Amino acid sequence: MTRRFEALDAFRGLCALSVVLFHFRVVGSVTELPFFRGSELFVEFFFALSGFVLAHSYGFRENLRFKPYIASRFFRLYPLYFCMLMVFIGLELVKYLAYKVAGFISMRCHLQGMALPHKSCQTY
């Protein structure tokens, strides 16, 4: 049994939170602080920490096989990916139906004067 690195898990959580705040831009909030504006570096730190944790947890197993490992990683990650994909496809479908059926136009670029980021029309 390998032991967990609680400090590294905490750093991974802080990195993930920083990346979320980097993408969640709200004018006049904590997301505009210089610390969070430069937090794209936390993506690389998160991947490096995750790679170390995965290598440490799977590196000491005696009977580690490629196919069971890939299957376990796939079935751990894929359900969340598939669920979120369905959510966003549903949102896009609602937007499409609102545009075609109800005649709504996109409010994305018309809300510039409100508390939205100054680059709200830019796609990332």
DSSP file with accessible surface (Angstrom, degrees, kcal/mol):
  #  RESIDUE AA STRUCTURE BP1 BP2  ACC     N-H-->O    O-->H-N    N-H-->O    O-->H-N    TCO  KAPPA ALPHA  PHI   PSI    X-CA   Y-CA   Z-CA
    1    1 A M              0   0  235      0, 0.0     2,-0.3     0, 0.0    56,-0.0   0.000 360.0 360.0 360.0 128.4    0.0    0.0    0.0
    2    2 A T        -     0   0   42     55,-0.2     2,-0.2     1,-0.0    55,-0.1  -0.683 360.0-120.3 -92.1 148.4    1.4    3.4   -1.0
    3    3 A R        -     0   0  168     -2,-0.3     2,-0.2     1,-0.1    -1,-0.0  -0.552  24.4-115.5 -88.2 154.4    0.8    6.3    1.2
    4    4 A R        -     0   0  164     -2,-0.2     2,-0.9     1,-0.0     3,-0.1  -0.570  13.0-133.8 -85.6 151.5   -0.9    9.5    0.1
    5    5 A F     >  -     0   0   40     -2,-0.2     4,-2.4     1,-0.2     5,-0.2  -0.843  23.0-178.1-103.4  92.8    0.8   12.8   -0.1
    6    6 A E  H  > S+     0   0  130     -2,-0.9     4,-2.3     1,-0.2    -1,-0.2   0.874  81.2  53.6 -62.5 -36.5   -1.8   15.1    1.5
    7    7 A A  H  > S+     0   0   67      1,-0.2     4,-2.4     2,-0.2    -1,-0.2   0.918 110.5  46.7 -65.1 -40.7    0.3   18.2    0.9
    8    8 A L  H  > S+     0   0   36      2,-0.2     4,-2.6     1,-0.2    -2,-0.2   0.878 110.3  53.1 -69.1 -36.3    0.6   17.4   -2.8
    9    9 A D  H  X S+     0   0   34     -4,-2.4     4,-2.2     2,-0.2    -1,-0.2   0.904 109.6  49.4 -62.4 -39.6   -3.2   16.7   -2.9
   10   10 A A  H  X S+     0   0   58     -4,-2.3     4,-2.5     2,-0.2    -2,-0.2   0.920 111.0  48.9 -65.6 -42.3   -3.7   20.1   -1.3
   11   11 A F  H  X S+     0   0  100     -4,-2.4     4,-2.5     1,-0.2    -2,-0.2   0.897 109.9  52.0 -63.5 -39.6   -1.4   21.8   -3.9
   12   12 A R  H  X S+     0   0   65     -4,-2.6     4,-2.4     2,-0.2    -1,-0.2   0.913 110.3  49.0 -62.0 -41.6   -3.3   20.0   -6.7
   13   13 A G  H  X S+     0   0   43     -4,-2.2     4,-2.6     2,-0.2    -2,-0.2   0.916 111.5  48.4 -64.1 -42.3   -6.6   21.3   -5.4
   14   14 A L  H  X S+     0   0  100     -4,-2.5     4,-2.5     2,-0.2    -2,-0.2   0.893 111.3  50.8 -65.6 -37.3   -5.2   24.9   -5.1
   15   15 A C  H  X S+     0   0    3     -4,-2.5     4,-2.2     2,-0.2    -2,-0.2   0.929 111.0  47.9 -64.6 -44.5   -3.9   24.6   -8.6
   16   16 A A  H  X S+     0   0   43     -4,-2.4     4,-2.3     1,-0.2    -2,-0.2   0.922 112.6  48.9 -63.1 -42.5   -7.2   23.4  -10.0
   17   17 A L  H  X S+     0   0   97     -4,-2.6     4,-2.6     1,-0.2    -1,-0.2   0.909 110.0  51.8 -63.7 -40.1   -9.0   26.2   -8.1
   18   18 A S  H  X S+     0   0   10     -4,-2.5     4,-1.9     2,-0.2    -1,-0.2   0.894 109.2  49.8 -64.4 -38.5   -6.6   28.8   -9.4
   19   19 A V  H  X S+     0   0   28     -4,-2.2     4,-1.8     2,-0.2    -1,-0.2   0.912 110.2  50.8 -67.2 -39.9   -7.2   27.6  -13.0
   20   20 A V  H  X S+     0   0   92     -4,-2.3     4,-1.5     1,-0.2    -2,-0.2   0.944 111.6  47.4 -61.6 -45.6  -11.0   27.8  -12.5
   21   21 A L  H  < S+     0   0   35     -4,-2.6    -1,-0.2     1,-0.2    -2,-0.2   0.829 106.7  58.7 -66.5 -29.4  -10.7   31.3  -11.2
   22   22 A F  H  < S+     0   0   30     -4,-1.9    -1,-0.2     1,-0.2    -2,-0.2   0.900 112.2  39.8 -63.2 -39.7   -8.4   32.2  -14.1
   23   23 A H  H  < S+     0   0  129     -4,-1.8     2,-1.2    -3,-0.2    -2,-0.2   0.683 101.9  76.4 -84.0 -18.0  -11.2   31.2  -16.5
   24   24 A F     <  -     0   0  126     -4,-1.5     2,-0.6    -5,-0.2    -1,-0.2  -0.733  69.7-176.3 -96.0  89.4  -14.0   32.8  -14.4
   25   25 A R        +     0   0   56     -2,-1.2     2,-0.4     7,-0.0    -3,-0.1  -0.785  12.4 165.5 -97.4 121.4  -13.5   36.4  -15.2
   26   26 A V    >   -     0   0   45     -2,-0.6     3,-1.5    90,-0.1     6,-0.2  -0.990  38.5-118.2-133.1 123.6  -15.7   39.0  -13.4
   27   27 A V  T 3  S+     0   0   74     -2,-0.4     3,-0.1     1,-0.3     4,-0.0  -0.350  96.3  14.5 -63.4 133.5  -14.7   42.6  -13.5
   28   28 A G  T 3  S+     0   0   75      1,-0.3    -1,-0.3    -2,-0.1     2,-0.2   0.622 105.8 105.1  80.8  14.3  -14.0   44.1  -10.1
   29   29 A S  S X  S-     0   0   43     -3,-1.5     3,-1.8     4,-0.0    -1,-0.3  -0.528  91.6 -84.6-115.7-174.4  -13.7   40.7   -8.3
   30   30 A V  G >  S+     0   0   77      1,-0.3     3,-1.6    -2,-0.2     6,-0.3   0.750 118.7  73.2 -63.8 -20.6  -10.9   38.6   -6.9
   31   31 A T  G 3  S+     0   0    2      1,-0.3    -1,-0.3    -5,-0.2    -4,-0.1   0.646  88.8  61.0 -70.3 -13.4  -10.4   37.1  -10.4
   32   32 A E  G <  S+     0   0   71     -3,-1.8    -1,-0.3    -6,-0.2    -2,-0.2   0.448  76.7 114.7 -91.3  -1.8   -8.9   40.4  -11.5
   33   33 A L  S X> S-     0   0   87     -3,-1.6     4,-1.9    -4,-0.2     3,-0.6  -0.390  78.4-119.0 -66.0 147.0   -6.0   40.2   -9.0
   34   34 A P  H 3> S+     0   0  109      0, 0.0     4,-1.4     0, 0.0    -1,-0.1   0.833 111.6  62.7 -58.2 -31.1   -2.6   39.8  -10.7
   35   35 A F  H 34 S+     0   0  120      1,-0.2     3,-0.2     2,-0.2    -4,-0.1   0.923 110.1  37.9 -60.1 -44.5   -2.1   36.5   -8.9
   36   36 A F  H X4 S+     0   0   30     -3,-0.6     3,-1.1    -6,-0.3    -1,-0.2   0.750 108.9  62.4 -81.1 -23.9   -5.1   35.0  -10.7
   37   37 A R  H 3< S+     0   0   57     -4,-1.9     3,-0.3     1,-0.2    -1,-0.2   0.790 110.5  41.2 -68.3 -27.7   -4.4   36.7  -14.0
   38   38 A G  T >< S+     0   0   33     -4,-1.4     3,-1.1    -5,-0.2    -1,-0.2   0.165  82.7 108.4-102.0  18.9   -1.1   34.8  -14.1
   39   39 A S  T X   +     0   0    0     -3,-1.1     3,-1.3     1,-0.2     4,-0.3   0.355  44.2  96.6 -84.8  11.7   -2.4   31.5  -12.9
   40   40 A E  T >> S+     0   0   89     -3,-0.3     3,-1.2     1,-0.3     4,-0.6   0.771  75.9  68.0 -66.7 -19.8   -2.1   29.8  -16.3
   41   41 A L  H <> S+     0   0  122     -3,-1.1     4,-1.6     1,-0.3    -1,-0.3   0.747  84.1  71.1 -68.4 -21.1    1.2   28.5  -14.9
   42   42 A F  H <> S+     0   0   52     -3,-1.3     4,-2.6     1,-0.2    -1,-0.3   0.717  85.6  66.8 -69.9 -19.0   -0.7   26.4  -12.4
   43   43 A V  H <> S+     0   0   48     -3,-1.2     4,-2.4    -4,-0.3    -1,-0.2   0.956 103.9  43.4 -63.3 -49.0   -1.9   24.1  -15.2
   44   44 A E  H  X S+     0   0  115     -4,-0.6     4,-2.4    -3,-0.2    -2,-0.2   0.905 114.3  50.6 -63.5 -39.6    1.7   22.9  -15.8
   45   45 A F  H  X S+     0   0   89     -4,-1.6     4,-2.7     2,-0.2     5,-0.2   0.919 109.7  51.1 -64.3 -41.2    2.2   22.6  -12.0
   46   46 A F  H  X S+     0   0   60     -4,-2.6     4,-2.7     1,-0.2    -2,-0.2   0.928 111.5  47.0 -61.2 -45.5   -1.0   20.6  -11.7
   47   47 A F  H  X S+     0   0  134     -4,-2.4     4,-2.5     2,-0.2    -1,-0.2   0.893 112.2  49.9 -66.2 -38.8    0.0   18.2  -14.4
   48   48 A A  H  X S+     0   0   66     -4,-2.4     4,-2.2     2,-0.2    -2,-0.2   0.942 113.9  45.0 -64.7 -45.6    3.5   17.8  -13.0
   49   49 A L  H  X S+     0   0   17     -4,-2.7     4,-2.7     2,-0.2    -2,-0.2   0.915 113.7  49.9 -63.3 -42.6    2.1   17.0   -9.5
   50   50 A S  H  X S+     0   0   13     -4,-2.7     4,-2.8    -5,-0.2     5,-0.2   0.904 109.4  51.6 -64.5 -40.3   -0.5   14.7  -10.9
   51   51 A G  H  X S+     0   0   40     -4,-2.5     4,-2.5    -5,-0.2    -1,-0.2   0.914 111.4  47.5 -62.1 -41.6    2.1   12.8  -12.9
   52   52 A F  H  X S+     0   0  102     -4,-2.2     4,-2.6     2,-0.2    -2,-0.2   0.937 112.9  47.9 -64.0 -46.0    4.2   12.4   -9.8
   53   53 A V  H  X S+     0   0   26     -4,-2.7     4,-2.5     1,-0.2     5,-0.2   0.920 114.4  46.3 -63.5 -43.0    1.3   11.2   -7.7
   54   54 A L  H  X S+     0   0   47     -4,-2.8     4,-2.5     2,-0.2     5,-0.3   0.922 113.3  49.1 -65.1 -43.5    0.1    8.7  -10.4
   55   55 A A  H  X S+     0   0   63     -4,-2.5     4,-1.8    -5,-0.2    -2,-0.2   0.904 113.8  47.0 -63.2 -38.6    3.7    7.4  -10.9
   56   56 A H  H  X S+     0   0   44     -4,-2.6     4,-0.6    -5,-0.2    -2,-0.2   0.909 114.6  45.1 -70.4 -40.2    4.1    7.0   -7.2
   57   57 A S  H  < S+     0   0   28     -4,-2.5    -2,-0.2    -5,-0.2    -1,-0.2   0.868 126.0  29.8 -74.7 -33.5    0.8    5.2   -6.7
   58   58 A Y  H >< S+     0   0   34     -4,-2.5     3,-1.1    -5,-0.2    -2,-0.2   0.633 104.0  77.1 -98.5 -14.0    1.1    2.9   -9.6
   59   59 A G  H 3< S+     0   0   58     -4,-1.8    -3,-0.1    -5,-0.3    -2,-0.1   0.756  93.6  49.4 -71.0 -23.6    4.9    2.5   -9.8
   60   60 A F  T 3< S+     0   0  135     -4,-0.6     2,-0.3    -5,-0.1    -1,-0.2   0.369  81.5 115.4 -99.3   7.2    5.2    0.1   -6.8
   61   61 A R    X   -     0   0  130     -3,-1.1     3,-0.6     1,-0.1    -3,-0.0  -0.610  52.5-155.8 -80.9 134.9    2.5   -2.3   -8.0
   62   62 A E  T 3  S+     0   0  188     -2,-0.3    -1,-0.1     1,-0.2    -3,-0.0   0.894  88.2  37.9 -74.8 -44.5    3.8   -5.8   -8.8
   63   63 A N  T 3  S+     0   0  138      2,-0.0     2,-0.4     0, 0.0    -1,-0.2  -0.180  76.7 152.0-107.0  42.9    1.1   -7.0  -11.2
   64   64 A L    <   -     0   0   74     -3,-0.6     2,-0.3    -6,-0.1    -6,-0.0  -0.604  22.3-170.9 -78.4 123.7    0.4   -3.8  -13.1
   65   65 A R     >  -     0   0  181     -2,-0.4     4,-1.7     1,-0.1     5,-0.2  -0.868  26.6-128.3-115.3 151.8   -0.8   -4.5  -16.6
   66   66 A F  H  > S+     0   0  153     -2,-0.3     4,-2.8     2,-0.2     5,-0.3   0.945 102.7  47.9 -65.7 -52.5   -1.3   -2.0  -19.4
   67   67 A K  H  > S+     0   0  170      1,-0.2     4,-2.6     2,-0.2     5,-0.2   0.926 113.5  45.6 -62.1 -46.5   -4.9   -2.8  -20.4
   68   68 A P  H  > S+     0   0   80      0, 0.0     4,-2.5     0, 0.0    -1,-0.2   0.901 113.9  51.1 -63.7 -34.8   -6.4   -2.9  -16.9
   69   69 A Y  H  X S+     0   0   63     -4,-1.7     4,-2.4     2,-0.2     5,-0.2   0.954 112.7  44.1 -64.6 -48.8   -4.6    0.4  -16.1
   70   70 A I  H  X S+     0   0   76     -4,-2.8     4,-2.8     1,-0.2     5,-0.2   0.907 113.9  51.5 -63.3 -40.3   -5.9    2.2  -19.2
   71   71 A A  H  X S+     0   0   41     -4,-2.6     4,-2.7    -5,-0.3    -1,-0.2   0.925 110.3  48.4 -63.6 -42.3   -9.4    0.8  -18.6
   72   72 A S  H  X S+     0   0   53     -4,-2.5     4,-0.9    -5,-0.2    -2,-0.2   0.911 114.5  45.5 -66.0 -39.8   -9.4    2.0  -15.0
   73   73 A R  H  X S+     0   0   45     -4,-2.4     4,-2.0     2,-0.2     5,-0.3   0.909 113.5  50.6 -67.6 -41.2   -8.2    5.5  -16.0
   74   74 A F  H  X S+     0   0  101     -4,-2.8     4,-3.2     1,-0.2    -2,-0.2   0.948 112.0  45.2 -62.2 -48.9  -10.7    5.6  -18.9
   75   75 A F  H  < S+     0   0  142     -4,-2.7    -1,-0.2     1,-0.2    -2,-0.2   0.648 112.9  52.4 -75.9 -11.4  -13.7    4.6  -16.8
   76   76 A R  H  < S+     0   0  177     -4,-0.9     4,-0.3    -5,-0.2    -1,-0.2   0.837 122.4  27.9 -84.7 -36.5  -12.6    7.0  -14.0
   77   77 A L  H  X S+     0   0  103     -4,-2.0     4,-1.8    -5,-0.1     3,-0.2   0.829 110.0  65.4 -93.4 -36.9  -12.3   10.0  -16.4
   78   78 A Y  H  X S+     0   0   93     -4,-3.2     4,-3.3    -5,-0.3     5,-0.3   0.868  92.6  58.7 -64.1 -40.4  -14.8    9.3  -19.2
   79   79 A P  H  > S+     0   0   72      0, 0.0     4,-2.6     0, 0.0    -1,-0.2   0.928 110.0  44.1 -58.8 -41.8  -18.1    9.5  -17.3
   80   80 A L  H  > S+     0   0  122     -4,-0.3     4,-2.7    -3,-0.2     5,-0.3   0.928 115.0  49.3 -66.7 -42.5  -17.5   13.0  -16.1
   81   81 A Y  H  X S+     0   0  144     -4,-1.8     4,-2.4     2,-0.2    -1,-0.2   0.942 113.4  46.2 -59.6 -47.9  -16.3   14.1  -19.6
   82   82 A F  H  X S+     0   0   90     -4,-3.3     4,-2.3     2,-0.2    -2,-0.2   0.911 112.2  51.1 -63.6 -41.3  -19.4   12.5  -21.2
   83   83 A C  H  X S+     0   0   68     -4,-2.6     4,-2.2    -5,-0.3    -2,-0.2   0.941 113.1  44.3 -61.6 -47.8  -21.8   14.0  -18.7
   84   84 A M  H  X S+     0   0   81     -4,-2.7     4,-2.5     2,-0.2     5,-0.2   0.866 110.5  55.6 -68.3 -33.7  -20.3   17.5  -19.2
   85   85 A L  H  X S+     0   0   65     -4,-2.4     4,-2.4    -5,-0.3    -1,-0.2   0.934 109.0  47.5 -61.6 -43.1  -20.3   17.0  -23.0
   86   86 A M  H  X S+     0   0   83     -4,-2.3     4,-2.5     2,-0.2    -2,-0.2   0.895 110.1  53.2 -66.1 -37.9  -24.0   16.2  -22.8
   87   87 A V  H  X S+     0   0   68     -4,-2.2     4,-2.4     1,-0.2    -2,-0.2   0.949 113.0  42.7 -61.9 -46.9  -24.7   19.3  -20.6
   88   88 A F  H  X S+     0   0  116     -4,-2.5     4,-2.3     2,-0.2    -2,-0.2   0.849 111.9  53.0 -74.2 -31.3  -23.0   21.6  -23.1
   89   89 A I  H  X S+     0   0   90     -4,-2.4     4,-2.3    -5,-0.2    -1,-0.2   0.921 110.5  49.9 -64.5 -40.4  -24.6   20.0  -26.1
   90   90 A G  H  X S+     0   0   30     -4,-2.5     4,-2.5    -5,-0.2    -2,-0.2   0.916 110.2  49.5 -62.1 -42.2  -27.9   20.5  -24.4
   91   91 A L  H  X S+     0   0   90     -4,-2.4     4,-2.4     2,-0.2    -1,-0.2   0.908 111.2  48.9 -63.9 -41.6  -27.1   24.2  -23.7
   92   92 A E  H  X S+     0   0  105     -4,-2.3     4,-2.5     2,-0.2    -1,-0.2   0.878 110.1  52.0 -65.5 -36.3  -26.1   24.7  -27.3
   93   93 A L  H  X S+     0   0   98     -4,-2.3     4,-2.9     2,-0.2    -2,-0.2   0.921 109.2  49.6 -64.9 -41.7  -29.3   23.1  -28.4
   94   94 A V  H  X S+     0   0   96     -4,-2.5     4,-2.6     2,-0.2    -2,-0.2   0.920 111.8  48.9 -63.1 -42.4  -31.3   25.4  -26.2
   95   95 A K  H  X S+     0   0  121     -4,-2.4     4,-1.9     2,-0.2    -2,-0.2   0.916 111.9  48.9 -62.2 -42.2  -29.4   28.4  -27.6
   96   96 A Y  H  X S+     0   0  131     -4,-2.5     4,-3.0     2,-0.2     5,-0.3   0.932 113.1  46.3 -63.6 -45.4  -30.1   27.2  -31.2
   97   97 A L  H  X>S+     0   0   82     -4,-2.9     4,-2.6     1,-0.2     5,-1.2   0.882 110.5  53.4 -65.9 -37.3  -33.8   26.6  -30.5
   98   98 A A  H  <5S+     0   0   30     -4,-2.6     6,-2.5    -5,-0.2     5,-0.4   0.880 114.4  42.8 -64.3 -35.2  -34.0   30.0  -28.8
   99   99 A Y  H  <5S+     0   0  136     -4,-1.9     4,-0.3     4,-0.2    -2,-0.2   0.940 123.8  33.8 -75.2 -47.9  -32.5   31.6  -31.9
  100  100 A K  H  <5S+     0   0  124     -4,-3.0    -3,-0.2    -5,-0.2    -2,-0.2   0.916 130.2  28.1 -78.0 -44.6  -34.4   29.7  -34.5
  101  101 A V  T  <5S+     0   0  119     -4,-2.6    -3,-0.2    -5,-0.3    -2,-0.1   0.937 131.9  29.2 -86.3 -50.8  -37.8   29.2  -32.9
  102  102 A A  S   <S-     0   0   62     -5,-1.2    -3,-0.2    -4,-0.1    -4,-0.1   0.611  98.5-125.2 -90.6 -13.7  -38.2   32.1  -30.5
  103  103 A G        +     0   0   54     -5,-0.4    -4,-0.2    -4,-0.3     2,-0.1   0.670  51.0 157.8  81.0  16.2  -36.2   34.6  -32.5
  104  104 A F        -     0   0  137     -6,-2.5     2,-0.3    -7,-0.1    -1,-0.2  -0.475  29.9-144.9 -71.6 144.3  -33.8   35.5  -29.6
  105  105 A I        -     0   0  104     -2,-0.1     2,-0.2     1,-0.1    -1,-0.0  -0.717  32.3 -85.3-103.5 163.2  -30.5   37.0  -30.6
  106  106 A S        -     0   0   84     -2,-0.3     3,-0.3     1,-0.1     4,-0.1  -0.468  31.4-164.8 -69.0 129.3  -27.2   36.4  -28.8
  107  107 A M     >  +     0   0  102     -2,-0.2     4,-0.7     1,-0.2     3,-0.3   0.362  62.8 103.4 -93.7   6.5  -26.8   38.8  -25.9
  108  108 A R  T  4 S+     0   0  117      1,-0.2     3,-0.4     2,-0.2    -1,-0.2   0.906  90.0  28.8 -59.1 -46.7  -23.1   38.0  -25.7
  109  109 A a  T >4 S+     0   0   64     -3,-0.3     3,-0.5     1,-0.2    -1,-0.2   0.551 112.3  66.7 -94.3  -5.6  -21.8   41.2  -27.3
  110  110 A H  T 34 S+     0   0  125     -3,-0.3     3,-0.3     1,-0.2    -1,-0.2   0.519  88.6  66.4 -92.1  -4.8  -24.7   43.4  -26.3
  111  111 A L  T ><  +     0   0   53     -4,-0.7     3,-1.5    -3,-0.4     5,-0.3   0.051  60.0 123.2-103.5  26.3  -23.9   43.3  -22.6
  112  112 A Q  T <  S+     0   0   93     -3,-0.5     4,-0.3     1,-0.3    -1,-0.2   0.832  70.3  55.0 -58.5 -35.2  -20.6   45.2  -22.8
  113  113 A G  T 3  S+     0   0   83     -3,-0.3    -1,-0.3     2,-0.1    -2,-0.1   0.624  96.7  80.6 -77.1 -11.4  -21.7   47.9  -20.4
  114  114 A M  S <  S-     0   0  123     -3,-1.5     2,-2.6     1,-0.1    -3,-0.0  -0.178 108.0 -72.3 -86.0-175.3  -22.6   45.5  -17.7
  115  115 A A  S    S+     0   0   76    -89,-0.0   -88,-0.2    -2,-0.0    -1,-0.1  -0.291  90.8 121.4 -79.4  58.0  -20.3   43.8  -15.2
  116  116 A L  S    S-     0   0   63     -2,-2.6   -90,-0.1    -4,-0.3     4,-0.1  -0.806  73.4 -82.6-114.3 161.1  -18.8   41.5  -17.8
  117  117 A P    >   -     0   0   25      0, 0.0     3,-1.2     0, 0.0    -1,-0.1  -0.269  36.9-119.9 -60.2 151.6  -15.2   41.1  -18.9
  118  118 A H  T 3  S+     0   0  135      1,-0.3     3,-0.2     2,-0.1    -6,-0.0   0.677 114.1  52.2 -68.8 -14.5  -14.0   43.6  -21.4
  119  119 A K  T >   +     0   0   88      1,-0.2     3,-1.5     2,-0.1    -1,-0.3  -0.136  67.8 131.8-108.9  38.1  -13.3   40.8  -23.8
  120  120 A S  T <  S+     0   0   16     -3,-1.2    -1,-0.2     1,-0.3    -2,-0.1   0.730  71.8  52.6 -69.0 -17.5  -16.7   39.1  -23.6
  121  121 A a  T 3  S+     0   0   57     -3,-0.2     2,-0.3   -12,-0.1    -1,-0.3   0.582  91.1  94.4 -89.8 -10.3  -17.0   38.8  -27.4
  122  122 A Q  S <  S-     0   0   93     -3,-1.5     2,-0.4     1,-0.0    -3,-0.1  -0.630  70.7-139.0 -83.6 138.3  -13.6   37.1  -27.7
  123  123 A T              0   0  104     -2,-0.3    -2,-0.1     1,-0.0    -3,-0.0  -0.783 360.0 360.0 -95.8 141.8  -13.6   33.3  -27.7
  124  124 A Y              0   0  161     -2,-0.4    -1,-0.0     0, 0.0     0, 0.0  -0.766 360.0 360.0-104.0 360.0  -10.9   31.6  -25.7
